[in-house]
């Protein structure tokens, strides 16, 4: 079953990480194949939660772009360098390809054999040279082995088309020769006496026992085929190693981890028909032809704690979104097919996932209960945020019983673990949890920092505001930052300097200034964003 990735937004918080893990567990219990992932660095609070309940951190997911390995390529279009030219041709026919990859015993690519090169070999190739194995020759000529003294055959082919006397008097044979002959006793005798390395007897003719004895003494290999001399002469070089007709021993290759978009650019630039696929160790995996470039599989994903592609993983447009579980406001999100979309006006995504466990009758393990409990407490600021609902409170009570924790004591311990800003610079703090909102024609960035160390920021306020200005001069038109202190039940507000008048309008306060404390301001989603929208819309 194809694996589905479950993940939250680009700035992982406790709700998004725990929701990914808890939903993945539920899905897998229901028979699906899913894996939780994260899109960024896990904060201290979330690390505390995972360590407390003994749950492994999800792996990082860089993107969900279509890679070459997701494309349709022929894994069978590979042939060993010791295989014959005929084998290469038959494989092309069987796989309906115009080329095959030639590899060594370690599956490392040696080159590419194409129909074009086969045609050249058939028409203009050196018909008198042989470099192959006895096994290949026997296979191509459908021969039987009478005597065998060497496994490798390399030398010059001589076909007995002249009279015996002419051959004996004018042709100098030696150990480098391969003799093709029918039932001509004198020629056979001469070839054996000359100690040629191989004799191919055509037409299925018998060989005199005395000659066979001499051949054995001289260590001359002999095989017999029912094919006539004409056909043997034409087909014998097809037994040559496929590697002997490699004109391009360093073909353009494509790594299986390369993105499909990059492959399309390469195709447009070079215009080749076939591209060998290799992995990061250089092992050949198969052949990709440009005719199949539009046949590929997209990754399947489930989004939690967000529903906007701007907040999601890189390349989300190339993936198949199977489902979205979220508790935020809806943004413009489009899918090519109908999906399961679950949204509730509650304080945490994990509140929704808890109800999904109940609906499916899946027992909640202690560690999953602990994760979901932590997520709800984190997102609702220990159930103090205005986003908290009676549903959240009831779910927290039920989960605390399963997780066997005291809500108040555990909650404060968890929140405290994530509040320290010691060792973090202003840039890290500002970008750690910044949400992007598109309001009218403006791109608004609202970040929120939870800490009990406000004095550390206040002591260097000018530098902190400078960093906000720098952030606003980049990808945002407006930046507002909340420094939230749960103990004081409010937030200190900072903003980029050019937006001062707008912020004064948002809070309807002419004396508003940097670091102004707003009592009971805990939720940017419900208490700040609506006011910013109202002002900008006016």
C-alpha positions, 0 to 999 in steps of 0.5 A: 500500500502506498505511504501517505505523509501527514504533517502540519505547517512550516513552523511546527508547534506542539499542536501540528506535531502531535496532531500529525503523530496522533492522526497517523496512529489512528489511520494506521490502526484503521488499515492505512499506511501513513507516516507523520512528518515535520516541515521544520525545527521542533521547538523546546515545548514540543521536544519536552512533550515527546520526551515526556511520553516517550514518542520519537520525533517525526522525520523532516520532510523537505518537499513533496515534489515529483521526483524521477523515482516517481516517474514511469521508467523501465526497470527491466531495460538493463543488461549485463556487459557480459551479455551478447549483442543479440541479448540486447536486441531481444531485450529491446524487442521484449521491453519495446525500447530503443535502448538498454543500459549496460551494467557491470557485475555491481550494477554500475552503468557502463554505457547505453546500447541503442537500436542505432548502434545495433544497426551500425554493427549489423551493417558496418560492423567488423564481421571477422572479430569476436570478443565474447564468451563461449556461452554466448556463442553457443546460445546465439548459434543454438549449438552443442558443445563437443569440447571446451577448453576456454570460457572466453573467446577473443580473436579473428573469425575465419570462414572456410569458403575456399577449397581445402587446398587453397586454405591449407596453402594460403591461410595461416591459422593460429591460436587467435583464430575461430574457424567456421567450417562444415564437413571438410575433413582436411580443413578440420585437420588443418585447423586442429593442427594449427591449434585454433581456439575454437571450431564451429562445425556448421550444418550439424555434421559429425566429426571424425573420432580421430579428429576429435581426439587430436582436438582434445590433445591440442586443447581446441574447443569445438561446438556444433550447430545445425545452422548453415555456414552462411547464417553462422557467418552472419550471426556469429558476431551477434554473440559479442559482448554488448559492451563491445558496441558501446560508443558512449561510455559516459551517457547523460544520466538522471539521478532517481532523486532529481526533480521531474521539473529539472528532468524536463528542462534537461530533456528540452536542452539535450533532446535525447530519447533515452536517459539511464536512471541511477541512484545516489550510489551510482547503481543503475535502476533502469531507463527513462524515455521521453515518451513516458515523461508524463506518466508519474505518481504523485505523493499522497499527503494529509494536512493537519493544523493548516489548510493554506498551501502557502503555509505547507510543504514545498511542492504541495501543488504536485502532491495529492491532498487526500484530507485536511484536518484543521481548526483555523479559518479557511483560505483559498485552497483548491484540489483537483478531486473531492477530499475529506475536509474536517474543520471545527471552531475549537482550540486545537486540531487534536480536539478534532482528532480525539473525536475521530478516535471516538467515531471509529471506536479506536482505543487511545493509548496513553502516549497518544492521549498525552500528545493530544492533551499537550497539543490542546493545552499548548494551543489554548494557553492552558485553556485560558485563550479566547479560542478555548471552547467547552469542547476543548475543556471536556476533551482535556479532562478525558485525555488527562485520565488516559494519560494519567497526568494532573492537568494544572501541574503538567500544563505549567511544566510543559509551557515553562519548558518552551518559554525560555528564549535564552540563547536565541537571537531576534531573527530566530524569535521572530521567524519561529512562529510567524503566520502569513495573512493576505489581507486586501493587497497586503501581505501581513506577518504576525508572529507570536513569542511566548516567554516569561523573559520579556525583560531580555527583549525590552533591554534591547528594544531598538535592535529588536524593532530593527529586526522587525523592520528588516523582516517587513522589508522582505516578504511582508508589507506589515509585521506585528509581533506579540510577546505573550506572557501567560502569567500576566495574561496578556501580550506586549505588542511590537511592529515595523516602524512604518506601520505605526499608524495602522497599529494605532488604528488596530488597537484604537489607541493614539498613544500606542507604542512599541512594547505596549502591553495589552491585557487579555490579548492571547490569540492572534487568530481571534483577537488580532487578525480580525481587527487588522482585517477591519482596518485594512479593508477600510 
